[in-house]
Amino acid sequence: MIFKVSLGMARRMLAARGGITLLETMGAKIGFEVTVGRNGLVHVDGGNVKTTLAIGQAIQEVDVAALGDEAQKKLAVTTLKQC
């Protein structure tokens, strides 16, 4: 499923270091794939629709709310409960 994020968020996700805490935290618990384009489009495959939507919406929330590391960890815990 495709989700739209800002170009700045796309650049952060593509960075070799200093990745997104949300994805690192969730990736330790569940398996999913994220593909990021420089145009701000993010493809998420969580294996099923519920997981995919939860991950995509969480990524968009990190972008819109400009969440820091601690807030991203809390969001990851909340998102994992939805999956």
C-alpha positions in Angstrom: 0.0 0.0 0.0 1.3 3.5 -0.8 1.5 6.3 1.7 2.5 10.0 1.1 5.0 11.7 3.3 6.9 15.0 3.1 10.1 15.1 1.1 12.0 15.8 4.3 10.7 12.7 5.9 11.5 10.7 2.8 15.1 12.0 3.0 15.3 11.0 6.7 14.1 7.5 5.9 16.6 7.2 3.1 19.5 8.4 5.3 22.2 5.8 5.9 22.4 6.7 9.6 20.0 8.3 12.0 17.0 6.3 10.7 13.5 6.4 12.0 13.2 5.1 15.6 9.6 4.0 14.9 10.7 1.6 12.2 13.7 0.2 14.1 11.5 -0.4 17.2 8.7 -2.1 15.2 11.1 -4.0 13.0 12.5 -5.8 16.1 9.0 -7.2 16.9 7.2 -7.8 13.6 8.3 -8.3 10.0 7.4 -5.8 7.3 8.9 -4.1 4.2 9.1 -0.4 3.6 10.3 1.1 0.3 10.9 4.8 0.1 11.0 7.0 -3.0 12.7 10.4 -3.2 9.3 11.7 -4.3 7.8 11.2 -0.9 5.9 8.0 -1.7 6.3 5.1 0.8 5.3 1.6 0.0 4.5 -0.6 3.0 4.0 -4.3 3.0 3.1 -5.7 6.4 1.8 -9.1 5.3 -1.8 -8.2 5.9 -4.0 -5.2 5.5 -4.4 -4.4 9.2 -0.6 -4.4 9.9 0.1 -2.5 6.7 -2.3 0.3 7.5 -1.1 0.6 11.1 2.5 1.0 10.0 1.7 3.4 7.2 -0.4 5.6 9.4 2.3 5.6 12.1 4.9 6.7 9.6 2.6 9.6 8.5 2.0 10.5 12.1 5.7 10.8 12.8 6.0 13.0 9.7 3.1 15.3 10.5 3.7 15.6 14.2 7.5 15.8 13.9 7.8 13.2 16.7 11.1 12.8 18.5 12.7 9.5 19.5 10.8 9.0 22.7 7.5 9.8 21.2 8.2 7.5 18.3 8.9 4.6 20.7 5.6 5.2 22.4 3.8 5.3 19.1 5.6 2.1 18.1 4.2 0.3 21.2 0.7 1.7 20.5 0.9 0.6 16.8 2.2 -2.9 17.7 -0.9 -3.4 19.9 -3.1 -2.6 16.8 -1.3 -5.2 14.6 
